[in-house]
């Protein structure tokens, strides 16, 4: 008897969409098509003609547990992921301490495996302070590295130990180590010297409101850092994954290097496509993120790189904090932490772009599922609906509009997640399946903590 049949879905595959059925056994897809009743099924789910998408692979996700349980846990934040149609998260190492060594990584894996609702992969921390560990953690099951070109945020130094590059010497030595592993390097590209000087100047003038966050991190800070990373990547033949690119000029620079033969991948986030710097005026610290939200003109230009295929992935950069942290010294925007929850909005916002005709559904699946899986060595196990792949799905209603309300979210940090409130979207996630098991159904989590598994990098097709 076959484990599961999902019947009468609009199945979204890599090469097209068809109305039919998907059969699952032992957590894997075993048949796709118009399946008859010759096989018997333990469970049958009637999809009712809704769209069955590959489960989302979120390439940019933060969990603050166990050092900051008040910001959320692996359990709470992977519940949010399931509600957002995400079946695999790639967790970035801003923890206490970051996983720059095998020992720290394995402790973090254990904590995750005890709590996760969906599957999880890890990036290893890479920074100038801990260069000697780069090769070790690279052989411990990570899918890539993460590093920052700017200093640790004010008051958060311990969360960034072994995660930042303070100068070109550290970049030079680190990239020599990256070259040995062959793993992609996820890099946060902002120029530290320029930002530090602009913040100091802004504070001296008493300019510390929400919009001053954007003014002290202008587009050139991202472009300068991208150019440095490209140079070091080229010198050492290291695959570069540029996280949360927010400016069209940085995308142009990266595209030019890629067109010249360099291995470069470009990520952006929904907030750089749907919000602009006006949100910093309206929401102050609740709309603070790094890089900052940009001008409406830059947002419009960034969409062109989504449409033409330049941008490879869309990550949520899901970053949970507390209201108290966002409100701390609210008269000084530079004190508040950067980031906000986003995983539950990623599918609906981008499905809305499909509904509006900006992109095709197949392009959206590339951005949210298939490309992240390929880049980080999990394809075809993850990120696609095909025979032999994990039965990871999101069943989505593309046609019925609804209005975002942060109070409906499952993230522990929902109280800071109001930046999209009132926006009408499409693409409500109805059900989410991980390895053939329904983990989310219309607002309810259906599995116990610990169902999620650790996913390691594999050879890709």
N, C-alpha and C positions, 0 to 999 in steps of 0.2 A: 504494500500500500504506500502510495506516494504521500509525502509529508504535507504539501500545500499546493493548492491551485488558486491563482488569482485570475478570475474570469472576467472577460469583457472589459478590458482596459484599453485605452489609447496608449500603447506601449512606445516609449520614446527610446529608440536605439541610435547608434552612432550614424547609421546611414539612412534613417528615416523613421516615420511613425506609422504604426499599423494598429488596427482594431483586432484584438485577440487575447490570448491567454498566456500565462507563464506558470510553469510547474517547477516546484522546488523540492529537493531531497538533500538531507544532511547539510542544510544551509547553503547549498549551491543551486544555481539555475540549471535544470536538466532538459527543459523543453520550452520552446517559444513558438506560438502559432495558433491556429484554430484547432484546439485540442478536443478530441471526442471523449466519450465516456468509457473507452476501453480500459483506461487506468482508473483505479480507485484512489480516493484522496482522503487523508485524515481530516483536513480542513479545507474549506472552500470559502474564499472571500470574493464577493461580488463587487467588482470595481465600478459598476454602473456607468461605464463609459468615461470615467474620469481619467486624467493623464497619469500614467505610471512612469515616473522618472527614475533614473539611477539615483540612489541615495547621495546626498550632498557630501562632498569631501571639503571640509573647511580648512584651508591651508594656514589660517592665522587665528589662533584661539589662545586665550589666557585663562588659567585657573590659579587662584592665589592660595589655595589650600596646600599643605596644612598650616603654613606660617600665618595666614590671615583668614581663618574660617569665617570671620564676620563679613568677608567679601564674597563668600560662597565656597562650595566644596566641589569635588569632582562629581558627586551625585547631583547637586542642584544645577550645575552648569551643563552637564550632559543631558539632564532632563530638558533643559532649554534647547539644547542642540536637537534632540529628538523632535521637539515641538516645531523646530524650524526645518524639518526634513533632512537634517544632517545625520549621517550614519557613521562617519569617521571624522574625528577632529585631529588636527596636527597642533600639538600644544607647544607654545613658545616658552622658553625657560626664564621668565621673570618670576622667580620664586625665591625662597630663602632657605638655603642658598640656591642659585641657579645650578642646573645639572651640567657642570663643566667636567666632571669625572665619572667614571663607571660606577663608583660606589654611590654617589649622589643620585645618578640616574636610576639605579636599581631600586633605591629607596622610594623614589618618586613613582616608578612603575608599580611597585607594590601598593602604594597608597591609591593609585588610580584603579588598579585591578580589583580592589576591594569595593569600589564605589561606582564605577562608570556604568552608565546605561547604554551608551553607544561605544563603538570601537575607538581606539586612540593610538596615535603615533606621536613620537617625540622628536623635537630638535634638540641638539646639544648646544650648550653655551660655549661661545668662543670669544675670548678677549685677551688683551695684552698681559693681564696679570697672571693668567693661567695657560700660557701658550704650551707648556710642557704636557698638558692633558689633552690637547686637541686630537692627537692620533688615537689615544686610548678611548675616548668617548666615541670617536668615529667608528670604532670596531665593536661597539657595545649594543648595536641595534637601533641607532637613531636613523632618521630618514634624511637628515641634513643638519647644517649648523645654523646658529643665529648669532648675529653680532650687531652692535650699535656703533655708529661713528660719532655720537654725541655722548657727553658725560651723563652719569646717573642723575635723574631728577632730584631736586632739592628734598632732602630728608629720606631718600630711598636708596642710599648707597649700598646697603647690605643686600638688597634685592638684585643688584647689578654686578656683584663681584664676578669677575671672570667673563664679563659679557660686553665690555666696551673696549674700543681701540682709541687711545688718547693721541696717537701721533702716527706719522708715516712709518716710523721704525716698527711699531707694533703691527701695523698692517702688513708690512713687508715680511716680517718673520711669520706671522700667522698664515699668510697666503702660501708661503712655502710649505707649511704643514697641510693646509687644505689640499694642495696639489697632490699629496701622497694618498689621500683618501678617495678623491674623485667625487665626493658628495657635493651637492649644491649648497651654496652659502646664502642664507636668507639675511639680507642686510638692510638695516634701518639707515636710510641715507639722509642725514642732515648735518650741515657743517657746524661743528661745535664752536669754533673760534668766533665766527660771525654771530651766531645766536647769543653766546655769552656776552659779547660786547653790546649787542642791541638791547638785551634785557637790562643790563647794568645802566645803560643810558636811559631807557624808558622809566625805570624805577626812580632814577635821579630826578627826572622831570615830573614824577607823580603820575605817570601814565600806566595805570595798573588795572584797567577795566578789561572786560572780556575780549574786545576787539584788539587790544594791545598784544594779546597772545599771537594773533595772526600777523600783526605788524612787525613783531620781533623775530618771526620765522618766515620771511618772505620767500618767494619761489626760488630765488637764487641760492638759498641755503640747501635746498634739495638738489638743484642742478649741480652745484659744486661737488657735493658728496657723491652723486652718481658718477660724475666724471672721474673722480679718484678711484672709485670702486672698479669702474670699467678698466682703468689703466692697470690696476693690480691684478684683476681677473685675466686680462689679456696676457700680461707678462708671465703668468703661471698656469694658463689654460685651466682656470677654475670656473665651473658653472656658477653663474650669478643669478640669484633670485631676488629681485628688487621689490621689497615689501611696500605695501600701501603707497604707491606712487600717486601724488596728488596734483601734479602740475603737468600741463601738456608739453612744456619745454623739456622736462626730465624724460618724458615718454619719447620725445623726438630723438634726444641724445642716445637713449638706450636702443631705440629702433635702428638708428644709423650704425651703431656698433654691431648689432645683430646682423644687419644686412651685409656688413663687411666680414661676417664669418664667425663672430664670437658667440658663445653659448650664453645667452641672457634671457631670462624670463621676467615678465612684468606683471605685478599684481596691483590692483587697486581695490577699493572698498565701496560699498553702497553709499556711505556718507559723503564721499567725494563726488558722487554722481547725482545725489538727490538733495544735498544741503549745500549752502554756501556760507560765507563769513557772517551774513546777517544773523545766523543762528547763534553766534557768539554774543551778539547784542541782545538777542531775545532770551537766551537761556544761560548766558554767562558760563560758569565752570561746567555745567552739565553738557555743554557742547564743545568742551575743550578736548582736543586730541592732538597727537603728534604724528605726522605733520598737521598743521592746522587746516581748518576748512578754508577754501579759497574763494576767489571772486566768482560771481555768476558767469562772467565771460570765460574764465578758466574751466569752470564746470562744463559749460557747453562744448568747449574744445576737447576736453577729456573724453566726452562721449564719442567723438569721432574715432578715437583710438580703440574704443570698444567695438564700434561698428566695422572698422576696417581690419580687425584681427590682430592689431599690434599688442593689445593687452591680452595676456594669457589666462589670468585667473582673477577671481573676485573672492577675497577673504573677508570675513566679518570684522577681524581685529576685535573680537569680543573681549571686553576689558571691564570686569566687574569691580566696583568700588562702593563705598557707603555714602549715604547722604551727608553724614558728619564730615567725611573727608572732602567732599565736594563743597561743603559750606565753610570749611575752615578758612579763616581770614578772607572772607569772600570779597573784601575790598581790594585784595591783591590776587589777581588771576594767576600769578606765577607760583603761588603756594599750592593751589589745588592740583591733585593728580590728573594726568591726561588719560582719557579713555572713557568708554561707556559700553553697555551691553549692545550686541548687534546680531547675534546668531539667529534670533527668531524673526528678524526682518529681512534677512538675506534672500531667501527664496521669494517671498511676496513682492519685494521691491523689484527684483529682476524679472519675475514673471509678469509684473505690470509693464515692464519695458517690452516684453513679448506681446502683450495684449495691445499695447499702443503702437506696435509695428516698428519699434526701433531696432529690434534684433529678432532673429528667428528662435524658435524653441530649441533647435539643435545647437545653435551658437550659445544659448544660455547654458545648456547642459555641458558643453565644452568648458565654459568659464567656471562653473560651480562644482563640477564632478570629475569629468574625464581628464582635463588638463592637470589639475592638482595631483590626481592619482598618477599620471604619467611622469610628471616632473619629479615626484618624491618616491618613485619606485614601488608603487602599489598596484599598478595596472598590469593585467586586466582583472586582478582579484577584486579591486575596488574601482568605482567610477564609471561602470558601464553595465548595460543589460545585454548579456551574451551568454551562450552556453559555457558553463564552467566557472563563471564569475560568482562571487558571493551574492546571495540574494538580498541585496541592500536596495530598498526602494523608498520613494516618497510618492504617495498617492495624493494628487493635487487637483483642486477645483480652479480651473483657469477662468471660468466665466462669471462667477458670482462675486461682486465687489463687496468689500467690507472696510471698515474704518479702523485704523490702528489705535489702540489704547494700551499704554504701557502697563496698566493694572491687570491686563489679561495675560501677561507674560509669566513664564515659569522660572526665569532666572532669579536667583536670590537678590540680585542687584536691580530688580525691576523699578524700584523707587527712583533711580537716577536715569531711567530710560525713556524720558518723555519727549525726546527731540523730534520724533516722527508723529506724535499724537495729532489726530485729526486728519491724517492723510488717507485718502481712499486708495486701496490697492486691490490687486487680484492675486490669485495663486495661493489661496489658503491651503495649508497642509492638513489633510484629513487623517491620514494614517502614515506611519513610518515603520519600516521593517528593517531589521538588522539580522543578516544571515538567516533569513526566512522566518524570524520571530517578530510578531507585531510588538513593537516597543512603545508605540504611541498611537492612541485612537481618540480623536475628537476631544482633546483636552486632558486625557487621562494617560498616565504612564502605566504600562501593562507588565513590566518586568521588574525584578528586584535589583537593587544595587549590586554591582559585580558581574552583571551580564556582559558588559563590554569587555573586549579583549585587546591586548597589546598587538599592534600591527608593526612589523618590521619592514625595512626596505628589501625588495626583491629585484631580480632582474626583470626588466620590462621588455615588451615586444618591440 
